[in-house]
Amino acid sequence: MKLALMDGAVGKLVESGELPSLGFRAVQVFFGHGPDGAADDPDPDALGARLHEESVALAAMTLHVDLVGAQGARPEDVARAVACVTKTAELDRYFGADVQPLLIWHPSRYPEGDAADLDDVVFDGLCDALGEVTRIAERHGVVIAVEITRAGSIGSAEGFLRVRDRVGSPALQVCMDAANFTPDRTPLERAVRMLGRETAIVHGKDVRFDETGYVADYGPTGAGTLDYDAYMRYVGEYVMAPYFVLEYYRTRADLLRARDIVRDRMSS
């Protein structure tokens, strides 16, 4: 598993061309946020030139869009996700050898509503939306990796597996980020073990909780409560993914410390 970095650090925390010397082999890049975000999507040629200049590959594209609301699937969000699947496929040459084009979908907060059947509507709508998106993904050879997120429409390992079983597409996989959903929903080892074969990419950040048990803050690896000795051991045992992507670094020192924590545990 190779180290990768969220796009945006170059020019802020690291110098242009410095990523390989720091141990990073790829970057994760973002599409414009939401159903109207196309104007903010990266230009493929400009992105390719930048990746070449930095001597790194593309680890994944990322899309933040709801897909589902209290009334079910959101057609405008589904259309946006389908468009981003096509755009991800067109970036195939930048992902490197033996790496399938990968689009990470980050769910938004769980929809709110008063209907007695809200949960059924959300689940059915979510499965309908992902069913349509994954049909297009299969056609283009793209993987859709769900970034499971507590308080989101897919908020636990069990929740993902339930959706996967209904959708039934091999294109539907997981972006593993333990700080997003453990330990308050699923014990860490069980979550990684359950999702290991479904995991297309791994994220590393950290989390702190307040006295009520809710998330107080996300931060860089080593800044919170996630047990990285255990996390990296379980990832090494159960997950086969090409990249481990670091995020939520605030300073260069944060970034390098996070890199060292992860790299040391990868090699142990």
N, C-alpha and C positions, 0 to 999 in steps of 0.2 A: 504494500500500500504506500503510495507516494503522497507527500505533503502538498497541499494546495492552499490558496489564499483567496479571500473575497476580493473582487475587483474594487478599486478605489484606494487601495493602500499606496500604489505607485505614485510618486510625486508628493505624498504626504508623510508616510512613515518609512518608505524605502525609496531609494533612488532608481531612476530608469535603468533597466538592464541588470539590476542587482538581485532579482528573485532567484535565479539558479544558484548563485554563490551563497545564498542564505538557506538553500535546501528546498526551495519551492519549485515544483515542476509544472504547475497549472494554476489557472484562476477560474473562479466562478463569476459569471457575468449576469446582469439583471436586464430583463425586459421592462418596459415602462409599466408602472403600477396601475392596476385596475382595467376595466373594460375599455376605457378611452386612452390607454397609455401608449398607443402605437407610435405617436409622434416622438416618444422618448426611447424607442427601441434602437439598439446600436446598428449602425450601418455595417453590413457584412464585410465589405472590402476594408473599411477603416479598422474594424475589429481584427481582421486577419493580419493587416499590416502591423497593428500594435502587438499582437501575439508574437509575430515574427521578430519584431524589434526587441521584445522582452525575452525571447527564446523560451517561451512556455507554451503549453497546450491549453485547450479549453476543457475545464473539468465538467462544467454544467452551465446551462442557462436556467434562470429562475423567474417564476411568474407569481406575483401576489394578486389573486383575484378570488372572489367569493365562491363562485360556481353554484351555490345554493343559498336560498333564503327561506323565510317562514312560509312562503307560498310554493316552495319546491325549487326545481332547477331554474337558474337565471339564464335565459337564452343569450343575453348580451355577453355574459361572462363565458358561457360555453363557446360562443363564436370567437371570442378573444383567445381562449385557450387553444382552440383548434388552429387559429391563425399562427399562434406561437409554436405549436407543434410543427407546422410546415416550415416556419422560419428556422427552427432548431435543426430540422432535417437538412436544410440548405447550408448549415454550418458544419456538416459531417466531416469535411477535410481538416478541420481545426481540432477535432477531438483526439487525434492521434491513433496509432495502430491499435486494433483490437479493442477499441472503446466505442460502445454504441452512443449515438447522440442522446443526450440526457436533458430532460426538462424537469426541474424541481417545481412542484406546485406547493405553495404555502397557503394552507387554509386560513380564512379569517375567523373571527369569533363566532361561536355557536349562535345561530339565529335566535332572536327573541320573538315571542308571540304568546297569545293567550289560548290558542286552540288546544283542545284536549288531545288531538292527534298530532301535535306539533312534531314530536320525535319521529313518528312514522313518516310524516310529510318530508321532513329533513332527510331522513335516511333514504327514502325512495327517490327524492329529487337528486340527492348526491350520487346515488348509484346510476340514475339516468344520465346525469351530466358526465360522470367519469366513463360510463359506457360509451357515450358518443365520442369523447375525447380519445379514449384508448383505441377505438376502432380506427381512427385516423392515425394514431401513433403506430399501431401495428402495420398499417399500410406503408408508412414512411420509415419503418425501422427505428422508431424513437421510443425510449423508455420514459415513462412518467413516474417520477419519484415523489411520493407524498411526504412532506415534512410534518410528521405527526406533532401536534401542538396542543398542550393542555388548554382547555377552554375553547378549542377550535372545533370545527365540524367533524374532524377526525382527531380525537384527543388522547388515544391510548393504543397500545399494541393490539389489544383485543378488538377495539373499534376498527382499526385498519383491516384486520383479518376478516371481520364480518363483512366489510365493504368488498374486499377482494373476492371473497367467496361468491358474493352476489354478482359482481361485475364479470368475473371469470376471465380476465385478460392477462396474458403473460407480460404485457407491456406495463402493467400496474405494479410498481415496486415502492421501496421506501427510501427516504433520506433519513438515515439514523442520526438523531441528535438527542442523546439521553437527557441533556439539561432541559429539553422541552417538555418531557412527559414522565420522567421518573425522578424521585422514588414515590411520588404521592399517588400515582395511579397503579403502577406495576413494579414489583421488585426489579432491580436493575438487571441481575443476571437472567431472570426469566424473560424480561422484555427483549434483551439482545438475543437470547437464544431463540425465542419465538420468531423474531424478525430476521434472523441472520441470513437465511436463504433468500429473503425478499429484498435485501439491502443492496442498493445500487451505488451509494455514496455515503460517507460518514462526515458529520460535522463535529467540531469541538468548540464549545464555549462553556461557561459556568453559570451557576444560579445561586441566589440566596433567597430564603423565604422569610416572611415576617411572622409575628407571633400567632397569626390566625391560620398560618399554613399556606397563604397565597404568595405568589412570587413577588419579592420586593425589588429584585434587580437581576438582570442578566449582565454578565461581564466576561472578561477573558479567562481562558483556562488558568486555573490556579487561584482564582479570585473568589471562589464560592464554596459550595458544599458538595459538589459532585466528586465522588471517589474515583479519581483518574487511574489509580493503580488497578482497581477492579474494572473500570470501564474499558481500559485498553486491553486488559487480560481477556475480557469477554469478547471484545471486538476481534482480537487475534484468534480466539478459539472458534468463533461461530460465523464470522463475516468474511466474505471474499469480495472486496470492492477495490477499484483502482485508486481512489483518492480519499484522503482525510483532509477536510477543509477547515482551516482555522478562521474564527470570526469573533467579533465583539472586542477586538483589541482597541485600546484608546490611545496608547502611546507606543513608540517603537520598543521600549523596554517591555511593555505588556506582550507585544507580539513575539519578541525573541524568547521571553520566558515561557510563553505558551508553546512555542516551537520546541524548546528544549524538553519541556515536560512530556509532550507527546512523543517526540523522537526517542527520548531515553526509554520510554515504556514500550515503544514499538520494537526496540532492539533487545529488550530484557527477556 
